[in-house]
Every structure is written in structure tokens, then in C-alpha cells.
Amino acid sequence: MEREFRHASVLLEKTIEALRIKPGGVYLDGTLGGGGHACEVCKRLNDQGRFYGIDQDEAAIEAAGKRLEEFGEKVTIIRDNYCNAKEVLREKGVDHVDGIILDLGVSSYQLDTVERGFTYRYDTPLDMRMDQRQNLTARDIVNDYDEQSLYRIIRDYGEDQFAKNIAKHIVQARAEKPIETTFALNEVIKAAIPAKMRAVGGHPSKRTFQAIRIECNHELDVLQDSLQDLVDLLNPQGRLCIITFHSLEDRIVKNFLKEMENPCTCPPEFPVCVCGKIPYGKVISRKPILPSQQEMEENPRSKSAKLRVFERI
């Protein structure tokens, strides 16, 4: 099913404002998507400015390419994972940039394209791969992971209070026949959650699907392993803007940026620092920047979004 890659860029104005774009600067979007943030960055660049966009989704690359076509040679688009940003930029002769955007949300296109298997709202084969060159799918996780692993994933990544029961029901159901589709998984999850609890808190599958998607794409591992490289890429006064949609993502970002601001490992009772670790920069937003009421009403998917900003010294 062909469909236009559509994605309402969350916290768009606040992110662009936080980047403090220099017209002749070099900027990176590690999660290019449909190019919404990218387009606004490129509008503010002069002939010396350069923009690099990375995404692992082929449909995103194609859509962003069309959207950013008007900016010509200012724009370079790379199909890869942002965890390789340092290497792929170096191959392009770029060692440092003036600003970086990471929007860690799943695109509206990915959620709405039925055959991608991200959504619990339509019956389709379980997939959930952001990069379709990858072998591991949601189907593999649901049918091959042991009960303890499923429980851990649903508990930690889905933060579902019924994680133990859902994992148990999945293992019981697949013993009879493999769980192949989103609706088949929906039925298993529904059976694992008490009826009175299903009546509140949204769709019963929401948290489990989120958990399986995060595991399928190694989203938290990629984030954790990439942050230091991204900070290292920044020029002095360069800014890193990260939009998260999940409490675990936000915690990883918050704790990492705090450490970048104050990496000292000396015991608190030491009168002066002797470890020699100096700050990389400063956290710009003590509290996360949140969407306005208007944005949440216009784009319900923005409700859980949090933007954190860090400036390199």
C-alpha cells in the first residue's frame, strides 16, 4: 500500500529556537523522518550552511529527499542509524557540527502504514522494523523469546503492570500455534488483562506493542551508546536537542546530560576536584521543554514529548 510519508514534527518551533541556528553553520538531524525539522533548519541556512540528515527508513529517506530538494547542495541525506553518525560524517569530511536534532518518536507514517506492523489498530503481520534490512522482527520476539525475557521487556519498556501475565499468555498461546499478526497478539493481550482494567487507560495493547517495538529496534541501547559521540561532534556553543517520548528514554538523556555538565567523580567531602574531569558543557533546560496545550490538541501524539537541550563549551 503506497502512502505519502507524513509526520507532524513535534515541538518544531521550540526545537528550532533552542538550536540557535547560525546561517553558515553545519547541522545534523540523526532521525530525519519526513524532514519536518530539517526543512526549518535549511530555511535558515545561507549558501555556506550545510545540513546532514540520517535515517534508517527507506521511505523516510525518499520523502525527505523530495521535501528538501529545493535546498540543493546544502543537503546531504544518508541511510544509516544515528549511532554511526560520527563515522558517516567523517567519511563526508565533517568532524564537527553546530547543532544536532534527535526526534526519537516513531513517525506517523510508520504507525499509519498498516503493513509495517507497528499498529494494533489494523490486522497485519507483526513486523515493527524501522530498518527493513534488519532480520529481527516483532514476530520473532513474540514467538522466540522465553517467558522471562518477554516479561522483562514488557515490564521495562512498556511499563505495563500486567507484564507477567501478558508474557505468560503469549507463551501459552504460541504453544498451540505461532502468533503471526497484530490482531492475534491483541487477543492474547486482551485475555491477560482484567476486564475492568481494559475499560480504562486506552487500548490494552498499547504498552506491549511499544515494548516490542523498542526491543525490535534496540532503541534504548542505540540511544545510550550514541550520546557521547553526539556531544563529541559538537563545536563550542553547538547545541544538542533531543526529543523523547518514553520515560526510559528521557531518563537516559537526563542522566547523561547531567553527567556531561558535571563529570567530576571526586567524593563530595573533597574540598577541591582532583579527578581532573572537566564539564563538556551545560544543560540549557533544567526541566524538559513540553508541547503547548494547542500542540497537544492538534497532534495527540505529542502529549508525551519532552525536549532537552545541551550546549557544548
Secondary structure, DSSP 8 states (H G I E B T S, - for coil): ---------TTHHHHHHHHT--TT-EEEESS-TTSHHHHHHHHT--TT-EEEEEES-HHHHHHHHHHTGGGGGGEEEEES-GGGHHHHHHHTT---EEEEEEE-S--HHHHH-GGG---SSS--B----SSTT-S--HHHHHHHS-HHHHHHHHHHHH--TTHHHHHHHHHHHHHHS---BHHHHHHHHHHHS-HHHHTSSS-TTHHHHHHHHHHHTTHHHHHHHHHHHHHHHEEEEEEEEEEE-SHHHHHHHHHHHHHHH----S-TT-SS--S-----EEES-SS-B---HHHHHH-GGGTT-EEEEEEE-
